[in-house]
Amino acid sequence: MGAINDFQGQLKKAQGLARPARYQVFLTPPAGVGTNAMHETVGLFCESISMPGHDLQTTTVKHGTEIEREMVTGHAYEGTITATFYLDQELDVKSYLDAWQEAAVSTTRNTVSYYKNAQGQHNYVGSMQIYQLGSTSSTQTRFQFNSDTGFSLNKRTHSEAEKVYGVYIEEVFPETISPIEYAYAMVDEVQLLAVEFQYRRWYEITDTINGDIATGRDESSFGFDAASIVQGLGFESTAALKDYLRGQI
């Protein structure tokens, strides 16, 4: 029972677990694509989306007869962001995303836009924000009046969504807009549109209320001195590193 109690205690401390159905999306396309009202509509119509991940690139290093180790050589933001959107009857959401693609390449002239214009502004990439939503309990008090009993007090507790974690994704554009399937047998279904977004990188939103973005840790606290670098490369001392390098010449 101890493990169960500990687990329940951690759940209570964490105020519950993250739910995949509690999220919020904001899209900001390049200038000239859509309106503010349409930006909000498309975000609300996002039926599903994948929050991007982060990969560490490694290489195998072996020193003499030691056991091989995997050492980090870099990082990357691989893959695309897959999303599906509910489609309105006029297909305005699709037209919105089509116009975004048109900003990248003209389908009539077959010309590709520059990544940035002469003023340094992006021609066809925008940004995206994806939030994990939690819930916070609040009590709403209402006074009701009945001609027979007079005033009564009615208290009702409900949950309100709040942003608890978020990522800001930069240089986003809809790379692939999937075909729309039609069938008479789908009379009771809602039309969805699948889209794959390409992007460059993402940052964690440290302040989900004000939207402050974390662009990385303070490297001044990492201690990038000679000893730290040598140890990070797997050598006991600077002399051992120099001996190894001489042997490679």
C-alpha positions, 0 to 999 in steps of 0.5 A: 500500500505504501507505493500506492499511497506515494503515487496518490500523494504525487498525483495530488502534489502535481494536481493531476496528470496531463490530458491529451485533449487539453491543448491550445494552438495559436498560428501566426502566418506571414504578413498578408495571409488571413486576418486576426479573426481567421488566425483565431478560428484556425487555432480553435478548429485544430482537431489534433496536433503533435508537439515537436520533439528534440533530438541529440545527435551522437557519434561513437567514440572509443579510446584505446581498449575502453568500452565505446561511448556515445558522445553528443555532437550536436542537436536537431529539430527533425520531423514535421508537425502533423495537425488536422483541422475541422473544415467549415462549410465554406472551406475558409480554413483550407483557403487560409492554408492555401494562401499561406502556401501561395506566399511561398510559391505562386501556383500560376507563375511557378515562381518561388519566393525568397525566404526573406525580403529586402527588409529582412522580413520572412516572406512565407514562414510564420510562427506557432504556439502550442500549449498544454492546458491544465485545470484549476478549480474555482467556486462560482457563487450565484444568488437565486430568488424564489417567490416562496422561499426568498433568496438562496445561495448556490455555490458551484465548483468548476474547472477553468483551463489554464496554460501550464506549459507551452512551446514557441515554434519559429519559421513555420509553414504548411509544407503539405496539405493533404487531399480531402476525401468524399464519400456518400457513406460518410454522411454523419462524419465531419470533414477534416483536413490533414496538414504537415508543417515544416519548422526550424526550431522551437523554444519553451515558453517559460511564462505561459501567462505573459508568453516569455520565451526561453532561448536556452540556458545561460552558458556562463554557468556551464564552466567551459574551462579547459579542465571541463572540456577535457573531462567532457571529451573523456580524458583524465587530463590535458596531457592525456588528450595531447598524447591522444592527438599526437597519436592521430597525426 
